Amino acid sequence: MIALSLAEIAEIVGGRPHDIPDPAVRITGPVVIDSREVKPGSLFAAFTGENVDGHDYATRAVEAGAAAVLAARPVGVPAIVVEDVQTALGALARAVVGRLGTDVVALTGSAGKTSTKDLIAQVLQRHAPTVWTPGSLNNEIGLPLTALTATAETRHLVLEMGARGIGHIRYLTGLTPPRIGLVLNVGTAHVGEFGGREQIAQAKGELVEALPAAEEGGIAVLNADDPLVRAMASRTTARVTLFGEADEAAVRAENVRLTETGQPSFRLHTPTGCSDVTLRLYGEHHVSNALAAAAVAHELGMPVEEIATALSEAGTLSRWRMEVTERPDGVTIVNDAYNANPESMRAALRALAAMGRSAQDRGSRTWAVLGKMAELGDESLAEHDAVGRLAVRLNVSKLVAVGDREASWLQLGAYNEGSWGEESVHVSDAQAAVDLLRSELRPGDIVLVKASRSVGLERVALALLENAAEGEAAGR
């Protein structure tokens, strides 16, 4: 963050200095909400959660080097006392971003937000100093914390924006007003909370409504292949640019194909030229993500050859999203267990099938270890049934459905599609899945692990990798 004095911060957030000997002291370290992350010169924001009250750690934060605490009450150490810490943090982020004058790129969508954000960040980083959302810290706390890591050298600030309801994205864009807004898709993630895809589209479209007008530099980057996203063009006064595989998309892909290992390759077309791209990521669904990143980079002035090179060299920055690891014994673990919705589940299964084609020719097998997709409301039974059926249609060798009711629906779908005998199995929990896989995996097998975050199915992938590492060490 740019160095601001405690007096300046108090004025920005409408707070009252308390126990501050010298209001001219400047914040020279990061703004943090975890006292363990304090560095010399930090500002520690004390949030009150369900189980932990940050105010109880104020003294520890100052002892670790924090210059002051942003707090809702006096804490016995230098503090700026405010009515609401979250509101104050947002006000501070807006003030800092406004002073920096950096280009803010915001993106949202039902699926692929984090993967696309990571692609955009890696492409733009080649162009100019770039700051981006770490992992999925895309809410009213994570977004201002990310914005506050920007410095005077930062040219691009790439921010992922999530929504749990109408008005959430409008609030986030108020904290860090974007000049470029990207909408990836409107799917069924959180449909149980929103009530339908039209309501999801209404919430996601708040991003383009927040953009400045075209004559002020506002740019809406929209998915030409998603009708609900494309329709958002009528909700903005910003200039609209389209990406996708449609002919009218300004940034589009042609000759899309998958390598033998399941990595997409295509010809990238932009208004300034064409270039070939082969991604290091797995699955054809990443083509759309790459086009979105290319469209943003094009609008920020990058030449197509540089964009193509950056996309071809980009990797996975965030954990548990199509993380592909080959064990010493030849078993490949695909950890995509961070989250799941019907669209991302189908994309992951298709990626598994593509990865497994050459493996199956060698007698190896593909395993889909799947769990519950949360927040689907009345659509839950149909969507889980459809995923189970798709696994069979894609010729996945083994389906392991993990959990309770939703897992039984996954297996029922597979059964009704013709998966009998040992081709699909329902187990009670993650440990049961680990025990099954440990006993049956053989060299060359490929294992996909995926479910909603609440299921914690990453434990399966981690256990299988730890087990292999321990075995290798014992062998040595």
ChimeraX attribute file (.defattr): number of C-alpha atoms within 10 A of each C-alpha:
attribute: neighborCount
match mode: 1-to-1
recipient: residues
	/A:1	21
	/A:2	19
	/A:3	16
	/A:4	15
	/A:5	17
	/A:6	24
	/A:7	18
	/A:8	16
	/A:9	23
	/A:10	21
	/A:11	14
	/A:12	17
	/A:13	23
	/A:14	16
	/A:15	21
	/A:16	20
	/A:17	23
	/A:18	19
	/A:19	15
	/A:20	17
	/A:21	9
	/A:22	12
	/A:23	16
	/A:24	12
	/A:25	17
	/A:26	20
	/A:27	21
	/A:28	18
	/A:29	20
	/A:30	23
	/A:31	25
	/A:32	21
	/A:33	20
	/A:34	14
	/A:35	23
	/A:36	11
	/A:37	14
	/A:38	23
	/A:39	20
	/A:40	16
	/A:41	20
	/A:42	25
	/A:43	28
	/A:44	30
	/A:45	27
	/A:46	25
	/A:47	20
	/A:48	15
	/A:49	8
	/A:50	6
	/A:51	6
	/A:52	10
	/A:53	12
	/A:54	19
	/A:55	22
	/A:56	13
	/A:57	18
	/A:58	26
	/A:59	17
	/A:60	15
	/A:61	30
	/A:62	23
	/A:63	14
	/A:64	17
	/A:65	17
	/A:66	27
	/A:67	26
	/A:68	27
	/A:69	31
	/A:70	33
	/A:71	28
	/A:72	21
	/A:73	17
	/A:74	19
	/A:75	20
	/A:76	11
	/A:77	18
	/A:78	24
	/A:79	28
	/A:80	30
	/A:81	22
	/A:82	21
	/A:83	14
	/A:84	15
	/A:85	22
	/A:86	20
	/A:87	15
	/A:88	24
	/A:89	23
	/A:90	24
	/A:91	19
	/A:92	24
	/A:93	25
	/A:94	20
	/A:95	16
	/A:96	26
	/A:97	25
	/A:98	13
	/A:99	11
	/A:100	16
	/A:101	12
	/A:102	20
	/A:103	18
	/A:104	22
	/A:105	22
	/A:106	26
	/A:107	27
	/A:108	28
	/A:109	25
	/A:110	23
	/A:111	22
	/A:112	19
	/A:113	23
	/A:114	26
	/A:115	23
	/A:116	24
	/A:117	29
	/A:118	24
	/A:119	26
	/A:120	28
	/A:121	25
	/A:122	22
	/A:123	27
	/A:124	26
	/A:125	16
	/A:126	14
	/A:127	19
	/A:128	12
	/A:129	16
	/A:130	22
	/A:131	22
	/A:132	24
	/A:133	23
	/A:134	18
	/A:135	16
	/A:136	19
	/A:137	18
	/A:138	24
	/A:139	18
	/A:140	20
	/A:141	17
	/A:142	18
	/A:143	26
	/A:144	27
	/A:145	25
	/A:146	23
	/A:147	25
	/A:148	22
	/A:149	20
	/A:150	24
	/A:151	18
	/A:152	15
	/A:153	12
	/A:154	16
	/A:155	20
	/A:156	22
	/A:157	24
	/A:158	24
	/A:159	32
	/A:160	27
	/A:161	26
	/A:162	22
	/A:163	22
	/A:164	15
	/A:165	16
	/A:166	17
	/A:167	13
	/A:168	19
	/A:169	25
	/A:170	20
	/A:171	18
	/A:172	27
	/A:173	23
	/A:174	14
	/A:175	23
	/A:176	24
	/A:177	22
	/A:178	26
	/A:179	22
	/A:180	27
	/A:181	29
	/A:182	29
	/A:183	25
	/A:184	27
	/A:185	25
	/A:186	25
	/A:187	21
	/A:188	22
	/A:189	24
	/A:190	21
	/A:191	23
	/A:192	16
	/A:193	14
	/A:194	22
	/A:195	15
	/A:196	17
	/A:197	18
	/A:198	14
	/A:199	16
	/A:200	26
	/A:201	22
	/A:202	19
	/A:203	23
	/A:204	32
	/A:205	27
	/A:206	23
	/A:207	29
	/A:208	32
	/A:209	20
	/A:210	25
	/A:211	24
	/A:212	21
	/A:213	16
	/A:214	15
	/A:215	10
	/A:216	12
	/A:217	12
	/A:218	20
	/A:219	26
	/A:220	30
	/A:221	26
	/A:222	28
	/A:223	29
	/A:224	24
	/A:225	19
	/A:226	16
	/A:227	12
	/A:228	21
	/A:229	23
	/A:230	20
	/A:231	14
	/A:232	22
	/A:233	20
	/A:234	11
	/A:235	14
	/A:236	21
	/A:237	19
	/A:238	25
	/A:239	18
	/A:240	19
	/A:241	21
	/A:242	24
	/A:243	30
	/A:244	25
	/A:245	20
	/A:246	16
	/A:247	13
	/A:248	13
	/A:249	21
	/A:250	19
	/A:251	28
	/A:252	27
	/A:253	26
	/A:254	15
	/A:255	10
	/A:256	15
	/A:257	15
	/A:258	19
	/A:259	14
	/A:260	13
	/A:261	17
	/A:262	23
	/A:263	20
	/A:264	24
	/A:265	21
	/A:266	18
	/A:267	17
	/A:268	25
	/A:269	23
	/A:270	20
	/A:271	12
	/A:272	12
	/A:273	11
	/A:274	17
	/A:275	16
	/A:276	19
	/A:277	23
	/A:278	21
	/A:279	25
	/A:280	18
	/A:281	25
	/A:282	25
	/A:283	24
	/A:284	21
	/A:285	18
	/A:286	21
	/A:287	26
	/A:288	21
	/A:289	25
	/A:290	30
	/A:291	28
	/A:292	28
	/A:293	27
	/A:294	30
	/A:295	29
	/A:296	24
	/A:297	20
	/A:298	19
	/A:299	13
	/A:300	14
	/A:301	9
	/A:302	18
	/A:303	17
	/A:304	22
	/A:305	16
	/A:306	18
	/A:307	26
	/A:308	23
	/A:309	17
	/A:310	22
	/A:311	24
	/A:312	19
	/A:313	15
	/A:314	19
	/A:315	16
	/A:316	18
	/A:317	17
	/A:318	16
	/A:319	13
	/A:320	20
	/A:321	21
	/A:322	24
	/A:323	20
	/A:324	18
	/A:325	16
	/A:326	15
	/A:327	18
	/A:328	13
	/A:329	15
	/A:330	13
	/A:331	21
	/A:332	21
	/A:333	23
	/A:334	26
	/A:335	24
	/A:336	24
	/A:337	28
	/A:338	21
	/A:339	22
	/A:340	23
	/A:341	25
	/A:342	20
	/A:343	18
	/A:344	21
	/A:345	22
	/A:346	18
	/A:347	17
	/A:348	25
	/A:349	25
	/A:350	22
	/A:351	25
	/A:352	26
	/A:353	26
	/A:354	21
	/A:355	22
	/A:356	26
	/A:357	18
	/A:358	14
	/A:359	18
	/A:360	17
	/A:361	9
	/A:362	11
	/A:363	10
	/A:364	18
	/A:365	22
	/A:366	25
	/A:367	26
	/A:368	24
	/A:369	28
	/A:370	31
	/A:371	31
	/A:372	28
	/A:373	24
	/A:374	21
	/A:375	17
	/A:376	23
	/A:377	14
	/A:378	11
	/A:379	13
	/A:380	19
	/A:381	16
	/A:382	13
	/A:383	21
	/A:384	28
	/A:385	22
	/A:386	19
	/A:387	22
	/A:388	29
	/A:389	21
	/A:390	20
	/A:391	27
	/A:392	21
	/A:393	14
	/A:394	13
	/A:395	17
	/A:396	23
	/A:397	21
	/A:398	19
	/A:399	25
	/A:400	25
	/A:401	29
	/A:402	28
	/A:403	20
	/A:404	14
	/A:405	12
	/A:406	21
	/A:407	25
	/A:408	23
	/A:409	23
	/A:410	31
	/A:411	28
	/A:412	22
	/A:413	24
	/A:414	27
	/A:415	19
	/A:416	13
	/A:417	17
	/A:418	13
	/A:419	24
	/A:420	12
	/A:421	8
	/A:422	10
	/A:423	18
	/A:424	24
	/A:425	23
	/A:426	22
	/A:427	17
	/A:428	14
	/A:429	18
	/A:430	22
	/A:431	15
	/A:432	15
	/A:433	22
	/A:434	19
	/A:435	13
	/A:436	14
	/A:437	17
	/A:438	14
	/A:439	8
	/A:440	8
	/A:441	18
	/A:442	14
	/A:443	14
	/A:444	20
	/A:445	23
	/A:446	27
	/A:447	26
	/A:448	26
	/A:449	27
	/A:450	34
	/A:451	25
	/A:452	21
	/A:453	16
	/A:454	14
	/A:455	21
	/A:456	16
	/A:457	28
	/A:458	21
	/A:459	17
	/A:460	24
	/A:461	25
	/A:462	15
	/A:463	16
	/A:464	21
	/A:465	19
	/A:466	13
	/A:467	15
	/A:468	18
	/A:469	15
	/A:470	11
	/A:471	13
	/A:472	13
	/A:473	9
	/A:474	8
	/A:475	7
	/A:476	6
